[in-house]
Amino acid sequence: MSDGAHLSFEFFSVKSDLGRQNVAAMCRQLDRYKPAFYSVTYGAGGSTRTSTQKLVMAIQNEGYTAAPHLSFGGDSADALVDLLDLYRSAGVYNVVALRGDLPSGVAGIGKLTHANELVSLIRDSFGDHFDISVAAYPEIHPEAESYDKDVYWLGEKFRAGANRAITQYFYNADGYFRFLDEAAKQGIEAPIVPGIMPLTNYQNLLRFSENCGAEIPRWLRWQLKQRSKDRADLVKFGIDVVTELCNKLLTGGAPGLHFYSMNNITVVDALCKNIDLAPRPE
């Protein structure tokens, strides 16, 4: 990967000390690739607020760079400012600002609904202290009014002060590059980093994709289904497919990669080796 390209890895929050120790061990293994940060997810409505915060602190205390996910959900602006102030005091300077989801059963309570408002809150409260990543959807957010409107809202996040976008995962590189073209037409010049989901479990992928609107190409769906009873075969096939996708993205000019690790780095590490992401010795 070229000098200056973005690389990051995502973990979901864990509740136990052992889980945090395991994530720290993963950071040690992945750190040879010199990622910009390790992001930590934030459950609907801040449902993992405490466990997210503890894992972020654990990563920071190990000497690595953490990037907590944040969303309004059911939280007030004041509550998020307090949380961000805590992160700033701990030396955190990367955040991933998301619209997020309300907790189950909570609706119509007048909460802010667009991530650009969260980005504005961060900038108004903390100036340029935080490097802010936001979400993008090359295959368009499942709740979008239209393709153009979804690109417009991405632009609003950048106009509010975001530094980059990280995409929902996808398996169609052409759709990503078309999305970049449409974003450029609307004046978006900031980097839009592809989010990469390894292929390790057929049923889980179906469920995730149904929930987030990510498309699994028909040919890929059938190949995964055919291999679903032989995990070793599925994982080997998935590594080949995702390696090819990553190489096509980087060759085509993608500004880096963000890996959804699912807290299991065996396959992610294999992908990084295949793509030759290790820095060259000086």
N, C-alpha and C positions, 0 to 999 in steps of 0.2 A: 504494500500500500504506500502511496506517495507520501513524502514528508508533508506534515500539516493536515493530513486527512484525519477525520474524526473516527475514534473507536471507543465504544462503551459497552458495558455489560449490565444487564438488569437482573435483580433478585427480587423475589417476593418476600414479604416480612415473615419472620419466624418468632415463635413465642418463648422458646426455651433458651437457656444458656448454651446448651449443647448445639442447638440449631445455629446460634450466633457464632459459636466456635467453628462450626462446619463452613459457614459462609466466609469467615475470615481465612480459613484454609484455602477456599476456592480463590479468594482474592490474591493470596500469595502465589498460587499456581498461575493465575491469569496475568499477574503483574508484569511478567516478562514481555507481554505484548504492548506495554506502556499505554493503557487506556486513559482517556480523559477523565472518566469517572465510573463508579459503580452506582447505578440507580437502585432505589428501593421503593417498591410499590406501596400504595396508600389505598386501603379498602374503601368501599362505597360509604360516603358520608363520614369519612375519617374513622371507619370501624377498626382500623389497625393502627390508629394514631400512636398508641403507646409502644406497640411492638415495632412499628416502623422507626420511631424515634430511637429506640434502644439499639436497633440494628445499625442505623446511621451512625450513632455514637460509637458502636463497636468497630465499624469500618474505619472511622476517623481515628480512633485510639490506636489502631494497628498501623497508622501512618499512611493510609490510602485515602483517596478522594471519593467521598460519598455524595450522592445527589438525591435527596429525598423527593418523592412525588408529593404533590400538594393539590388539593381541590377544595372548593367551598363545601359541596355536599350540604350537610346540615350545620356547618360551622358558621360563626359570625366572622366579619372582617377583623374585629379586634382579636378574636381567638387565634386566627391565622397569623396576624402580626406578632402576637406573643410567641407563637411557635417559631416563626422565622427569626425573631430576635434571639431566641434560645439557640437556634442553629448558627446564627451569625457569631454568637459568643463562643461557640464550640469550634469555630474555624471553618464552617461549611460555607462554600461560596458557589455551589451549583445547586439548582433546583429544577424539577420538571413540573411545570404548571399545567394542570389539566382541568377541563370542565368537571369531570368526575360524575358520579351518580349520587342521588340522594339515598339515604338508608331506606330499606324496604318499608313501604307504608307511609312514607313522608312525601307529600306533594303539595304544591300550591301555597308555600309558606313565604313566598317573596324573596327567595334566595337568588343570588346572581347566577346566571345561567350560561354565560359565555366565558371561555378561558381568557379572552382578551381583558376582561375586567379584573381577573386575578393577576394577570401580568401588570396591569396598570397599578393595582394596589401595591405590588412588590416594588415597582419602580418609584412610586410616590413615597413609599415608606422607607426604602433602603437605597435609593439612588442606583448606582452602578455596582453595588457590592456583589450582587448575585448574577451569575451567568444563567440565563433562563432558557430552558428547552420547552417546547410545546409539542402537541400532537398534530399529525397530518394524516390524511386518509386518501391514498392514491386511487382506491376503488370507491371512494366517497363514503362519508359517514352514513350509517343506515338511517339516521333521522334527518338527513339533509333535505332542504327544499328542492335543490337542483345541484347539478355539477358546478355551475358557475357560482352559485351562492356559497357552496362549501369552500371553494377557492377564495372567495371574498372574505369569509370569516377567518381563514388562515392568514390572509393579508392583514386583517385587523389585529391579530396576535402580534405580528411583526411590527405593525405601526404603534402598538402599545409598548414595545420595547423588548420583545423576545429576540434571542440571539440565533436560534436554530429551531428547526422542527425535526422530530423523529417520527417516522411513519408507523402506522399499523403494519403488521406483517402482510406479505403478499408473495405470490409465486409466479407472477407475470411481469417480467422486467419491462416489457413494452408499455404496459399500463402505467408503470412508474415514470418512465421517460415522457410519456404523453402528458402526465400530470405536471411534470416539471415545465413542459412547454406551455401548458395552460396557466401555470402560476406566473411564468415569466411575462405572459401577455397582460397579466394584471399587475405587473410592476414588482413582483416578488423576486428579490435577488439573493436573499439570505439562504444558507444551506438547508437542504431538506434531506436528512440522513435516512436511508432505508432501514427499517426494522426487520430483523431476520429471526424467524422462528424455525429452529431445528425440527426435523421430522423424526419423531421417536415413538408416537402412539397414535394409532389411527382414530380410535374412539374419542380421545381427548381433543384431537385436532378438529374433528367434526363438531364437537360441543363448543369449543372456543370460537370457531369460525361462524357458527350459527349465532352466537351471542354478539360478536363484534362486526359481522358483515363482511369478513374476509372471504374471498372466493378461493376455492380449491378447484383448479382446472379439472375438467372431467377425466382427462387421461391420467392425471396424478391421483385423483380420488380412487380410480379403479386399480391402479398399481399398488396403492397403499392398502386398499381393501384385500387385494390378493395376497399381500404379505402380512396381514394383520395377525395371523396366528403363529408367525415365526419372527419374533422381535429382532433377532440378530440380523435376519435378512432385511427386515424393514429398515433398521437403523443404518445398515450398510448402503442400501439403496438411497435412503434419505440424505446421507452424507454426500453421496455423489450428486444428487439433484441440487442440494443447497449450495454445494461448492460451485457448481456450474452457474447457478443464479448469482452468487456473490461475485464471481469473476466477471460475469457479463455486466453487472452493475458498475463495478469499479472501472472496467475497461471503457464503459460508456460514459464515464465522468461523474459517477455518484461521489459525493463529498466524504464518504466514509461508511461505516457500518455500526449498527447498534444491535447486539445480540440479546434476545430473550432467553436467558439461561434456564429458566424453570428450576433454578437451584440444583442443577445437575450439569456439571461442566464437562463431562467426558466427551460428549458429542461436540459441544462448543469448542473445546480445545482441539479436537480432531479437525474441525472446520478451519480454525485459525491456522493450524499447521498446513493444511491443504492450500489455503489462500496465501500462505507465506507472509503472515502478518508480523512475525518477529522482527524487531529492528536489526539492521545490519550492524556488526561491530565496527567501531570507528578506527 
